[in-house]
Structures are given as structure tokens and as C-alpha cells.
Amino acid sequence: MTGGIAGSSSAAHDDCYLSGVLIDVGDIPGGGKLHLVRHGEDYEILLGDEQLMGSWASCSEAALATLVSTRLGARAERILIGGLGMGFTLAAARSAFAAHTAIAVVELVPSIVAWAHGPLAHIFGGSLADPRVSIEVRDVHDAILGERESLDAILLDVDNGPDGLVTLANERLYCSWGLRAAYDALRPGGVLAVWSAYAEDSFANRLRAGGFEVEEVMVDSDGTGRDPPHIIWLAARGG
């Protein structure tokens, strides 16, 4: 961790990151970099000029977990969260799912996990110390391929929508055979939930073509109603 940028370099980064302070830069496996930027008490993670997440808007990330929990109830034994982010989906899952539910989080970028233990630790609170929670640094697609009718839910928030933004390899998650892998990883009655900053009809159609029963939910992004809603697809495998 750099702990911030000093001197004239700081001024240059402030201009680049809209008066924010660059805290650290993390390498994305396969190429590219993420930037952790602080704005007063708030933080954001950027991919180039694209904001992936901000600490001031977490409603839809939390809903990714609570919507699935409502549909599964206490029968959920194992869930997989793709993308650690700032921990909002994880925190919601800890609260929403039963005490016996094991929560596996798979994160591609090692720096995201390091930030969770470092400059973002106050946002994560006790989530990483919860004995129900395990964190693994790997490609979530590979983790899904390793499962066979063993997960009650897969919660994906690894890009800004159903396309490979962070890394082109993520396209595998959203294509037809990637969705088939998710279907096969779920127990009958399990749910694949995918977060998106925008609507995408063709993705909903691919989910249906893959055998899922699909519900599309619009969620307020920050609780104010001022910004366009985010989208969560809830794709259930038939029981």
C-alpha cells in the first residue's frame, strides 16, 4: 500500500481522479490495473475512467444477497459470491442467510483482498473474520466449473454488467456455455443472481435459453432514487 501520494505527484493524481487521493494501484491478472481512490470519507475503485464501485452507493450490491436469501430461505447451505468488491454483498449475505450457510467468496484481483484487510477494513467490519466466510483468490469461472449440483446460489458482481469489462476472460461467465456451467453447479431450486448497472435483454434471453426461470429486478442504486436503477437478474434452476 502506498498510503497516498505526496507532493506534486498528488496534485496530478487529484486532477486525474476528480480531486480524490490515489491510495493504491492493483494489477489485474491477465493485464490492466485497478485504482483505489479516496474522496474524503468515501472510497471508489476505478478501472481507467470507469467506476466499478463506490462506498457511498451500496443498496443494489446488498440486494444481490437479500433478494436471493428471501427466495431460498433457511434451506441454503452453500453460496458462492463472485467478486469481493467493498464487501457490501458479503455483509448483506452474512445478515440475510442462516447461521449454518457457508459463504465462499472468490476474487480475481489479489489487491482487492489486500485492501479489504487494509484501507477498507473499516468498511468490511467483521465480515472477513466470520467463520462461515472463506475467501479464495482465483477466477470465479474456474471455481464454478469445479462444482456440480453443490451450490444453492451463485451471486455474481464481477463486472459492471454481463460483459467482460474487468477482464475479457469474464465473457465466459455470461456466454451460453458459461451459463450452462452455472446451471450445472447449482442444486435443483438454486439461484444464479447477476448484478448489472444497466439492462440487457439479450442476456435475459440467454438465461432463459439455458434453462433458467428468470426474474429481472430493478433496484435503487443509492437509496435516493435520483440515479437510474441497477438491474439484478435472478435465474432459478428448476427443482
N, C-alpha and C positions, 0 to 999 in steps of 0.2 A: 504494500500500500504506500502511496506517495504522501498521503495526509494533506494534499492540497498543493497548489503550485504557487511559488513565491515570486516577488519582483515583477519585472517587465513581462515575463512569460505569463504571469497571472492575468495581466491586463489583456493580453492577446486571447487567452482562453475565455475570459469573461465576455469579450465581444463575440467569440465563436459560439458560446453556449448561453447566449441571451442573459448576460450578467450573472451566470452561475459560476461556481468554482469546480473545476475538474478535480475529482478525488482520486480516481484510478482509471486505468485502461486494462481491459481484459481481452486476451486472444480467444477467438472462436476457432475450435478445431476445424481444419479444412480451409481456413482463411477468413479474414475480417476481424474487426475489433469492436468491442462494446465500451462505452464510456459511462462511468458513474459520475454524475454531476449533482452538486448540492445548490439549492436555492433557499437560503435562509434555513428554516427548519425542515424543508422538504428536499426530496431526492428524486432524480429521474435516471433512467438507463436509456441511452441512445445508441442506435446503430446508424452511424453517419448523422444525417439530419433527421432521421426517423425516430420518434419517441416510441420505445417499446413498453414502458410503464412509468408511472409517476406515483409517488407516495400519497398524493392528495386525492386520488381517484381510485377507489378500490371496490366500489359496490358490485360491479359486474364480476370481478375476479372472485369475490366471496360467494356470489350467487352461483358460480360454476359448481361449488361444493354443496351449497344448501339446496339447490334445485334437485340435484341427484339424490341427496340424502332423503329428501321428502318422498321421492319415488321408491326408494329401496327400503327405507325403514331400518329396523334393527337386524334384518337378515344379512346385511352387508358384512362380510368377514375380511375381505381384502380389496383395497382400492389402490390404483396407481395414478399418481399425479405426474404428468409430463410438463416440466418447467417449474423451477423453484421461484423465479422472479423475486419479488419482495416479500413473499410468504403469505400473501393475503388469502389465497385459495387454501393453503395448508392450514392456516389459523382457523378458517371457517370450517374446514373438514374436521379438525380436532374437536370443535364445539358441536358440530351437527351430527357426526356419526357416533355410534355406540362405543362404549369403553372397550369392547372386545375387537373393534375394527382395526386391522393393521393397515397403516398408511405408508406406502412406498413412494418416494419422490425421486424422479430421475431427471437429472440436469446435465446438459451437454457441456456447458461452459464452466471450467473449474473456478474462475474468478467470481462467478455468481455465488457459489458456495462460500468462498473466502469472504466476500462482502457480507454475507449473512452472519458470519461469526465476528466481523469487524465493524465497519462504519454503519451497517444497517442492523446491528444486533439489537438496538433499542426498538426497532420496528418488529423484529421477529419475536421478541419476548422469550417465552419459554418453549416455543414450538420445536426447536431442534433438540431439546432435552427430553421431550415426551417419549417414553419407552415404546409407544405404539408406532413411532415415526422412524423410518430408515431413509437415508439419503445416499444415492448412488450417482457417481459421475460417469455417464455414458450416453449413448444415443438412445432416445426413448423408442425409436422404431425397433432397434435390436432387442430392447427389453420386452416389447410386446411380442416379438417373434418367439421369445423364449417361454411364453405362457400358452397353455392350452386348456380352455374352459376352466380357468382357475381364478379369474378376477371378477368381482362383482361390478366394478366400474373402472373406466379409464377416463381421466379428466385431462384434456389437452389445452394448454395455453403456452405454446412454444413459439408462435409467430403472431403477427397482427391479424391473421385470418387464415383461411385454408389454402395457403401457398407457401413455398419455401423462402420466406423473407430473410430469416436469420442465417440460414444456410440452404443452398439449393437441394441438398440431400433430404431436407424435410418434406420435399414434394412427395416422397414415398409415403408419408403419413396420410395424405389426402387423395391419392390416386385410388383407382378401383381395387388393385391388389393389396394396397396398404390398408384400406378399409376392411378387406376380407381378413387380413391378419388380426385386426382389432376384433372383428366379429368372432373369430375362432378363439381368441384369448379370453373372451367373456363367457361366464356361465350363462345358461339359459335364464332369461329375465334380466341379465346385466345391461348396463347403460354405458355407451360411449358419449361423452359430453365434450363439445369443441367450442372454445371461445373465439370470438371474432369482433374486430372493430367495425365490420361492415357486413352487409347482406350479400349472399352469393347463392342464387337459385340453382346454379349448376351443381354446387356441392351438395345441397339438399337432395337433388335428384340422384347423385351418385350414392348417397347414403341409402336411399330407398332401393336403388338397383342392387345394392349389396345385401339386401335382405332386412335392413333395419326398419323399424317403425319410428318415424321422425316427427319430432315436435320442435318448432322454432320459437324461441322466447326472446323478446326484446327487453333489455334491462337498462335502466338509467345508469350512466357511467359513473357519475359522481354524487348522485342524490339530489341534484338541483333541478334537473330537467332542462337545463339550458343547452346541453350538447346533444348531438344525435345519439340515439341509444346504441348500445353494443348488442351483439347477437350471440345467443348460446343455442347450439343445436343439441338436442337430447335424442340420441339414437338408441333405441332399445332393441336388444336381441330377443326374439320371441321365446317364450317359455315352453 
